[in-house]
Amino acid sequence: MKHYTREELDQYRHKDMSFILRLICRAHLSICSQCRQKLSKLHDDDTLLRRLKDSLNMLNIESNSLTYQKIDTTIHELTNKESSV
């Protein structure tokens, strides 16, 4: 069974596939738990990013590229630690 890549699933969920390819993908997702889990992970990633952006907006940080670089570096370090566990 051919499994979909994260990129393909991202195209599916953003409707960047043709109608026929979306139907085929939907049929595959109905029987493939592995691809459904990948799709769910993409949704979870979106939720996390949205929450991070909301949190940053609540902090009212001035537009300062150095501050954003520090925050970006911290987030990347945290995600790298989490993925290596």
C-alpha positions in Angstrom: 0.0 0.0 0.0 1.4 3.4 -1.0 1.3 5.9 1.9 1.0 9.6 1.5 3.8 12.0 2.4 3.3 14.9 4.8 3.5 17.2 1.8 0.8 15.3 -0.1 -1.5 15.3 3.0 -0.9 19.0 3.4 -2.0 19.5 -0.2 -5.1 17.3 0.5 -6.1 19.3 3.6 -5.6 22.6 1.9 -7.5 21.5 -1.2 -4.4 21.9 -3.4 -5.1 18.6 -5.2 -7.3 17.9 -8.1 -10.8 16.7 -7.4 -9.9 13.1 -8.5 -6.7 13.0 -6.4 -8.6 14.2 -3.4 -11.2 11.5 -3.8 -8.4 8.8 -4.1 -6.7 10.3 -1.0 -10.0 10.3 1.0 -10.6 6.7 0.1 -7.0 5.8 1.2 -7.5 7.7 4.5 -10.6 5.7 5.2 -8.6 2.5 5.4 -5.1 3.7 6.4 -4.6 4.5 10.1 -0.9 5.5 9.4 -1.9 8.3 7.0 -4.7 9.4 9.2 -2.2 9.8 12.0 0.1 11.9 9.8 -2.9 14.0 8.8 -3.9 14.4 12.5 -0.3 15.4 13.3 -0.4 18.2 10.7 -3.6 19.5 12.3 -1.9 19.3 15.8 1.1 21.3 14.4 -1.2 24.0 13.1 -2.9 24.2 16.5 0.5 24.6 18.2 1.6 27.3 15.8 -1.6 29.2 16.2 -1.3 29.0 20.0 2.3 30.2 19.9 1.3 33.1 17.7 -1.5 34.0 20.0 0.8 33.8 23.0 3.3 36.1 21.3 0.6 38.6 20.5 -0.6 38.6 24.1 3.0 39.5 25.2 2.8 42.7 23.2 6.5 42.4 22.2 7.8 45.3 20.2 8.7 44.6 16.7 12.3 43.8 17.2 14.0 41.3 14.9 16.6 40.3 17.6 13.8 39.4 20.1 12.0 37.4 17.4 15.2 35.6 16.6 15.7 34.7 20.2 12.1 33.4 20.5 12.5 31.5 17.2 15.8 29.9 18.4 14.2 28.9 21.7 11.2 27.3 20.0 13.5 25.4 17.6 15.6 24.1 20.4 12.6 22.9 22.3 11.1 21.2 19.3 14.4 19.5 18.5 14.7 18.2 22.1 11.2 16.9 21.9 11.7 15.1 18.6 14.9 13.5 19.8 13.2 12.0 22.9 
